[in-house]
Amino acid sequence: MDRRFILALVLTAAVVMGTPLLFPDASRPPVGAVASDSLITDSLGVGTPGAGPAVAGVGPSAITDTANSTDVAARAASVAAGVPDSGMLAAQPAPVIPVETTTVTTPLAAYRFSNSGAALIGTTLERYTSLREGEATQKVELGRGGEPLVHYRLVVPGDTISLDQVRFQLEQEAGSADEIGSLTYSGAVDGMQVRIAYTFRPDSYRVAVRGSVANAPARSYLLMDMPSGLSSSEADEKDDVNHMGYVYKPVTDNATSILFRKLDPGERSLQTRPMSWVAVKNKYFLVALLSPDSVPFAELQVTGGPRTEKAATVAYGTVVTPLGADGGFGFSIYPGPQEWRRLLAIGRDFQNVNPYGGFMQAAIQPFAQIVMRMLLWMKDTTALNYGWVLVIFGVAVRVIMWPLNQKAMRSQLKTQRIQPELQAAQKKHAGDPAKQQAETLRIYKEHGMSPFSALTGCLPMMLPMPILFALFFVFQNTIEFRGVGFLWLHNIATYDPYYIMPVLTGITSFVMSWIGIRGAPPNPQAKLFAYVMPLTFAVLFARLAAGLHIYYTVQNIAALPQQWMLSRERSKALPATPPVVEGPPPARRRRQRA
């Protein structure tokens, strides 16, 4: 082998092996120095949406800088002389606090906290079980994918600090007669001492949070990152996901929702009005932050998440609250069910966490609350299944509305009775509008009516409609109906899988319409509407909640006797239309004469 080739190999090896020794990589710590805990930082998701940047100057990096600034030769001489080296002592890594999870169990829920960031990482609801197939014995879990329910960041002038990187020390305190106890986490970050305390009550899902950031600069803020969604425990997961959204309550306005499905990936919605509370919800459960009355939340930012399928299942929400002059802050966390009475007791319109009615919210929401109060009262009073409560409620509404419906139908009957006179007057004075109007008013006056009688007669018949609309919205999110069986139905809060109830609704509506047009003057359009619309509605609304069909079907059945009585009254009151007898054709008449 050529000697020059061997010499080239030796020189190449020397360059490859010697270069790292002569010029160490600046990105790696020198031998003996302490490296930052990048593995833990990466595993906590720093840099992901809602997590914030890495903490500057926290952890062993400052110690590493101190160790490197000391003269190595001087330290070696001191050690040889038996003098302790303070620089080397400072260079030793601080004891690593392991990540620990602490669970606090109340009669209502089990809350899990991590000392990494002093965050609420999960909640299990003790009184609710999953309705998903094969999970009948599992309790409802709000968190999903190991994501915290609430975790924190600090905003100081010029920097955002994620507390997820801080390992807090835990102190536990015994409770009193009204409280189970409390957890207090304390830790240091960038020269600031952070304390976060959680207090629990046995009869409430609310967890009181009090904290402070000592030595925090002026104009500092606490960011509370909420979950990007909740775990689904429903048999109809698609319907559950469609209800996923953030809801916020401005101090001086109604609650407003931001549904996940309305946000494109990366789209941001920024709300800067003072807010009483902010919640992320699905169909029946929610995680909410409630501000103290004296210090409302300052800001909410919601960002649409990526979509791996057609349905939107991810969105990121962050709530901002200012730190007090002493660095203090406080709020409450509500991770629990949307129990209407419980939410109502909290106040601040928290029961409106599902804003009903869209642009008609001001009209629909009060009706929904009235209906909810009545159904809950009937349930408590009768102790019956909610299916029977809906049956009684449907009959009661019809009985209460009977006099108004009677008056409305008779008003329509009177209007139909004077129609021939009105048509004759209009035809007689077709060329004189003023005289036509005067004659019309005279006819109405003779019969004790007005031109608005037809309209006022229809209004009482429309009164059950707001109740029906209110029930439509109530069945969307009322957890009291969740999983309630009735007759063959497994869950009145979802659609009838056998489609029996939609068929019954269609049949009873058809019978109502058929009786309603008996004895009325011939009207092809009214006849078509009466026959086609009930069947059309039965098909279009087949997948509505079965409980809604129970109520509407009972309403129809309860109205049949009144409809039949008024139909007979109409047949007697209205003049019968004489049958038209056609004579023989002209050609035939001529032949007969011949």
C-alpha angles and dihedrals in degrees: 000000000000112000091219090059092051090048090052091053092051093049092048091052091048092052093047094048099037101046096070090049095050096039110029118201109263091210092065124064116249119256110285094021121116116248122216117256095256093157093061091043092054094045091054091059101246108175095031119114110290095011101091131212126311118280112263117224096001124132129002097340092087090049090050091054091051093050093050093052093061120093106253096207093051091050092050091053092049092051091049089053091052095250114139112245109229091190092056090046089053090049092061112104117254116250109278113237108219120232108261133185120212121196123204114193124200128173088265106039148356114235122200122203132185125212086217098093093346086260133163100239102176148355129205117199109221097199099049128069130197119265094201116118111272094011100086093126097045122100120235111268116198100196123075135199095002091292115147118247092219128006133163148236132182123224113204126167106294098000146063115211123198113215089202087087094055120091106213128206113237127224121184123203129196118248134236133229091285099035133057092209141273142260120218121193122193130184144147129244129170093343093310124116112221124197124181120180127189122199124193135202123201095224100045140063089214117108115199114221123199125172149152139207108210117209091015113159120246116277094030123152139198117228117205112199112206126204119280089232143328131264114259119236097171131109089228099053093171092059090046092053092049089062093052112120150117119263126193133184116214111211093241102031144052124281114276129200131214106198118207091230091059092059123083117216108282094009112139130211114193120192116188102173118111107268133203095203144350126206140181112210148171125197099300109003138053147180110220138180115211120196123217114261092247099050115036121195112273104211147004125201121188122185125190113241130220119285121225091175138019094274118075108236102161135060131151122228130186126184121203125208127173122240116240124246088269092045093257128143138173141182141139132253120214111191104169151082127319093246103169099216093045092051091045091053091056090062130202090100090291088148086068092068084124104055105210130206104021109227088002092057094118090059102034100043096061091047090050090053092049091050091048092051091050095048093047091047091050090049092052093044099046100028087214129141113277089245091062089042088059091049091052091043092053093050092045092053091052093048092049091047094046097098093045092047090048091053092045094050093048090049088055089048092055090048091053090048095059095042094098091054092047092050091048092051092049091050094046095051099032092131096049112057093181093054091042090056092047092050091048092052090048092054092049090049094050090056094044093250141113134215087260094056092096091053095045089047091057096047097073089052089056095054095090089057096076088051090051091048091047091052090050090060095037091058091054096069111004105125091194088075094046112122094355112149125208128180104316093346118103095194124014090195092069134050122286105262090207093047091226094131095052089051091051090048091052094047095048091046090051092051090049091053094045092053091044095060096044110113093009121125112273112276117164093196093051090047093051091047092049093052103037105037098062091054092044092052091047090057096041094048097039093116097049119115112294090228090062090054090049091056095045095045092050089048090055094047092048090051096051097086093051092045091051093049094050091046090057090046090052092050091055097042102046118076112251115248108241113237115253110239112199118209124222118283116272094253090052092049090053091052090049091051090049 
